[in-house]
Amino acid sequence: MTDHIQSIDRGYGYMSQERNKVLRNTYWLLALSLVPTVFGAWLGVATGITQSLSGGVGLVVFLGGAFGFMYAIEKTKNSAAGVPVLLGFTFFMGLMLSRMIAMVLGFKNGPELIMTAFGGTAGVFFVMASLSSVIKRDLSGMGKWLFVGALAILVGGIINVFIGSTAGMMAISVMAIGVFSAYMLYDLKRIVDGGETNYISATLALYLDIINVFQSLLALLGIMGGERD
């Protein structure tokens, strides 16, 4: 009986070590993934390479590139190619983000708005990471509702590309901040609970949450607080 209890304890200890390893590797890779994002954004702003990607053309390039990369990441997540493919994706996302960053930098207080959006996103991540470590209940039931919310945001965003409504952009941004902040908690809790065992997949999920919150905050701040010369 004692041997049985000891073997169970060892099993729990091993699972706990594995979960901590996945979480640690995810955090390291997440931090690393921000470097190509910043470089991509800087390159896009400096060269103006994405300025022509407006309306339907920009949408096709973004969706095609994003889903292409995500498919490639899923295929390579268990191989040595997984990390370089993920970092390539984060560079692409930085490049796509550069158009909005360039627009915000056109405001007199543009740099302050970007730093505020960055600080707000970091604050949301810190809160969700803290909550994921203290909440004991199973949050897996949130998944389907969050997916529906993300789908609604995607459809609304696509429609608004062609309508160009500022009020629509604000509504979508507010909804995205709420949904992807909750997704952040959901994805972190999955890692903590051992539901996600691949740190590349975990990093991709959290990166998408973070980039969506940042982009939505930046859009809101630009619309509501942008000061023109």
For each residue, the residues with C-beta under 8 A, 3 or more apart:
1: 4 5
2: 5 6
3: 6 7
4: 1 7 8
5: 1 2 8 9
6: 2 3 9 10
7: 3 4 10 11
8: 4 5 11 12
9: 5 6 12 13
10: 6 7 13 14
11: 7 8 14 15
12: 8 9 15 16
13: 9 10 16 17
14: 10 11 17 18
15: 11 12 18 19 194
16: 12 13 19 20
17: 13 14 20 21
18: 14 15 21 22 194 197
19: 15 16 22 23 191 192 193 194
20: 16 17 23 24
21: 17 18 24 25
22: 18 19 25 26 191 196 197 198 199 202
23: 19 20 26 27 191 192 202
24: 20 21 27 28
25: 21 22 28 29 199
26: 22 23 29 30 191 199 202 203 206
27: 23 24 30 31
28: 24 25 31 32
29: 25 26 32 33 83 86 199 200 203
30: 26 27 33 34 203 206 207 210
31: 27 28 34
32: 28 29 35 87
33: 29 30 36 37 86 87 90 203 207
34: 30 31 37 38 90
35: 32 38 39
36: 33 39 40 87 88 90 91 94
37: 33 34 40 41 90 91 93 94 97 211
38: 34 35 41 42 94
39: 35 36 42 43 91 94
40: 36 37 43 44 90 91 92 93 94 95 96 97 98
41: 37 38 44 45 94 95 97 98 101
42: 38 39 45 46 94 98
43: 39 40 46 47 49 94 95 98
44: 40 41 47 48 49 50 94 95 96 97 98 99 101 102
45: 41 42 48 98 101 102 105
46: 42 43
47: 43 44
48: 44 45 51 102
49: 43 44 95 98
50: 44 53 58 95 96 98 99
51: 48 54 99 102
52: 57
53: 50 57 58 61 62 96 99
54: 51 57 58 99
55: 58 59 161 162
56: 59 60 161 162
57: 52 53 54 60 61
58: 50 53 54 55 61 62 99 161
59: 55 56 62 63 158 161
60: 56 57 63 64
61: 53 57 58 64 65 96
62: 53 58 59 65 66 96
63: 59 60 66 67
64: 60 61 67 68
65: 61 62 68 69 92 96
66: 62 63 69 70 89 92 93 96
67: 63 64 70 71
68: 64 65 71 72
69: 65 66 72 73 85 88 89 92
70: 66 67 73 74 89 204
71: 67 68 74 75
72: 68 69 75 76 85 89
73: 69 70 76 77 82 85 86 89 200 201 204
74: 70 71 77 201
75: 71 72
76: 72 73 79 81 82 85
77: 73 74 82 198 200 201
78: 82 198
79: 76 82
80: 83
81: 76 84 85
82: 73 76 77 78 79 85 86 200
83: 29 80 86 87 200
84: 81 87 88
85: 69 72 73 76 81 82 88 89
86: 29 33 73 82 83 89 90 200 203 204 207
87: 32 33 36 83 84 90 91
88: 36 69 84 85 91 92
89: 66 69 70 72 73 85 86 92 93 204
90: 33 34 36 37 40 86 87 93 94 207
91: 36 37 39 40 87 88 94 95
92: 40 65 66 69 88 89 95 96
93: 37 40 66 89 90 96 97 207 211
94: 36 37 38 39 40 41 42 43 44 90 91 97 98
95: 40 41 43 44 49 50 91 92 98
96: 40 44 50 53 61 62 65 66 92 93 99
97: 37 40 41 44 93 94 100 101 211 215
98: 40 41 42 43 44 45 49 50 94 95 101 102
99: 44 50 51 53 54 58 96 102 103
100: 97 103 104 215 218 219 222
101: 41 44 45 97 98 104 105 114 218
102: 44 45 48 51 98 99 105 106
103: 99 100 106 222
104: 100 101 107 110 113 114 218 221 222 226
105: 45 101 102 110 111 114
106: 102 103 110
107: 104 110 113 222 226 227 228
108: 227 228 229
109: 112 113 225 226 227
110: 104 105 106 107 113 114 226
111: 105 114 115
112: 109 115 116
113: 104 107 109 110 116 117 218 221 222 225 226
114: 101 104 105 110 111 117 118 218
115: 111 112 118 119
116: 112 113 119 120 217 221
117: 113 114 120 121 214 217 218 221
118: 114 115 121 122 214
119: 115 116 122 123
120: 116 117 123 124 213 217
121: 117 118 124 125 210 213 214 217
122: 118 119 125 126
123: 119 120 126 127
124: 120 121 127 128 177 181 184 213
125: 121 122 128 129 184 210
126: 122 123 129 130
127: 123 124 130 131
128: 124 125 131 132 181 184 185 188
129: 125 126 132 133 188
130: 126 127 133 134
131: 127 128 134 135 185
132: 128 129 135 185 188 189 191 192
133: 129 130 192
134: 130 131
135: 131 132 139 185 189
136:
137:
138: 141 193
139: 135 142 185 186 189
140: 143 190 195
141: 138 144 145
142: 139 145 146 182 186
143: 140 146 147 186
144: 141 147 148
145: 141 142 148 149
146: 142 143 149 150 179 182 183 186
147: 143 144 150 151
148: 144 145 151 152
149: 145 146 152 153 175 178 179 182
150: 146 147 153 154 179 180 183
151: 147 148 154 155
152: 148 149 155 156 175
153: 149 150 156 157 172 175 176 179
154: 150 151 157 158
155: 151 152 158 159
156: 152 153 159 160 168 171 172 175
157: 153 154 160 161 172
158: 59 154 155 161 162
159: 155 156 162 163 168
160: 156 157 163 164 165 168 169 172
161: 55 56 58 59 157 158 164
162: 55 56 158 159
163: 159 160 168
164: 160 161
165: 160 168 169
166: 169 170 223
167: 170 171
168: 156 159 160 163 165 171 172
169: 160 165 166 172 173 219 223
170: 166 167 173 174 219 220 223 224
171: 156 167 168 174 175
172: 153 156 157 160 168 169 175 176 216
173: 169 170 176 177 216 217 219 220 223
174: 170 171 177 178 216 220
175: 149 152 153 156 171 172 178 179
176: 153 172 173 179 180 212 213 215 216
177: 124 173 174 180 181 213 216 217 220
178: 149 174 175 181 182
179: 146 149 150 153 175 176 182 183
180: 150 176 177 183 184 208 209 212 213 216
181: 124 128 177 178 184 185 209 213
182: 142 146 149 178 179 185 186
183: 146 150 179 180 186 187 205 208 209
184: 124 125 128 180 181 187 188 206 209 210 213
185: 128 131 132 135 139 181 182 188 189
186: 139 142 143 146 182 183 189 190
187: 183 184 190 191 196 202 205 206 209
188: 128 129 132 184 185 191 192 206
189: 132 135 139 185 186 192 193 195
190: 140 186 187 193 195 196 202
191: 19 22 23 26 132 187 188 194 195 196 202
192: 19 23 132 133 188 189
193: 19 138 189 190
194: 15 18 19 191 197
195: 140 189 190 191
196: 22 187 190 191 201 202 205
197: 18 22 194
198: 22 77 78 201 202
199: 22 25 26 29 202 203
200: 29 73 77 82 83 86 203 204
201: 73 74 77 196 198 204 205
202: 22 23 26 187 190 191 196 198 199 205 206
203: 26 29 30 33 86 199 200 206 207
204: 70 73 86 89 200 201 207 208
205: 183 187 196 201 202 208 209
206: 26 30 184 187 188 202 203 209 210
207: 30 33 86 90 93 203 204 210 211
208: 180 183 204 205 211 212
209: 180 181 183 184 187 205 206 212 213
210: 30 121 125 184 206 207 213 214
211: 37 93 97 207 208 214 215
212: 176 180 208 209 215 216
213: 120 121 124 176 177 180 181 184 209 210 216 217
214: 117 118 121 210 211 217 218
215: 97 100 176 211 212 218 219
216: 172 173 174 176 177 180 212 213 219 220
217: 116 117 120 121 173 177 213 214 220 221
218: 100 101 104 113 114 117 214 215 221 222
219: 100 169 170 173 215 216 222 223
220: 170 173 174 177 216 217 223 224
221: 104 113 116 117 217 218 224 225 226
222: 100 103 104 107 113 218 219 225 226
223: 166 169 170 173 219 220 226
224: 170 220 221
225: 109 113 221 222
226: 104 107 109 110 113 221 222 223
227: 107 108 109
228: 107 108
229: 108
